Amino acid sequence: MRIVTDHTVVPPRTVLEESSVFDSLSIELRVPPHAWIHRDVLMELAGDSVDAEWLDELGSMVDYARSKGWVDAHGRLRAHVTIAPDEMAAQPGSRTD
């Protein structure tokens, strides 16, 4: 069996595929290669790190992104989506197979 969670559609959906296959079980995550985030969200997440120098660096990053076409009509920046490995899976004694 395979559980598929698809985040490339809106709203995301989860389905069970190969429901009659009982000799394996997996979860497949389908994620887009990029996500869009507004600079205001970055500023909010940065919290106390925001100062004049930080704002200058953010402005430079936005200008560069804009020059590459990575800023949309709403002012959101395109960000790469990465999936980090589960740290618990690498712990001794954990079962990953």
N, C-alpha and C positions, 0 to 999 in steps of 0.2 A: 504494500500500500504506500501511497505517497500523498501527503497533505501538501497542498500548494497554496501559498499565500501570495497573492499578486498585488503589489503596490504600484504597478504601472497603469492601473485603471482607477477611476474615481467613481464611487468609493472603492477602496481596496476590497478584495473578496478572498475567501478561503474555501477551497473545495477539496474533496477526497477523490483522488484519481487511483486507478488500478485497485478498486475496492475488493476485488476477488483474489488479489495476490497476497498470500499470507506468509511468504518466506522472506519478506523484507519490509521494513518500515522506514520511511524517510520524510523529512520536511524540506520542502523547496521554497525558498524565498525569492520572489521575482521583484527586483527593485530597479527603478530607473537609474541610469548612470549619472544623472545630475538632478539637483533640487534647486529651487529658487528661494532666496532669503533676502529680505529687505534690510538695508543698512541700519535702520532703526532697531531692528531685532538684535543685530550685532552689538550695537551700542548698549542696549539694555542688558544683554548677556555679559558684556565686558564689565559692567558695574563700576567699581572704584578705579578700574584701570584707565577709564576715559579721562584724558587730560589733553592739553593743547597738542602735544607731540603725537599722542595716539590718534587724535582727530586728523592731523596732517597725514599720518601714515595711512589711515583709512581712506582719506580723500585720494591719495596717490593710488591706492589699490583699486578704488572705484574708477578712477580715470583710466587706468590700464585695462580694467575689465571692459569698460565702455569702448575703448579703442579696438578691442578684439570681438565686440559684438556680444559680450557676456552680461549685459545689463538690458533687462526688458523694458517695455513701455511703462511699467509700474515702478521702475526704479529698483527692481530686485536683481540681485547678483546671482549668477549661476555658480553653484558649488558642486564639487565632485562628491558623489556618494560612496562611502567606503563601509565595509562591514568588518568590524573588529572580531577576532576570534574570541571565544568564550574562555576566559582565564581559568575558570573552574575545570574545564575539560582537560587542561594540561596538568592538573594537580595529581600527585602520586595517589594511587588507589582509586581514582575516578575511572569510570568505565566509559569509553568513547566509541566502542565498536558495536 
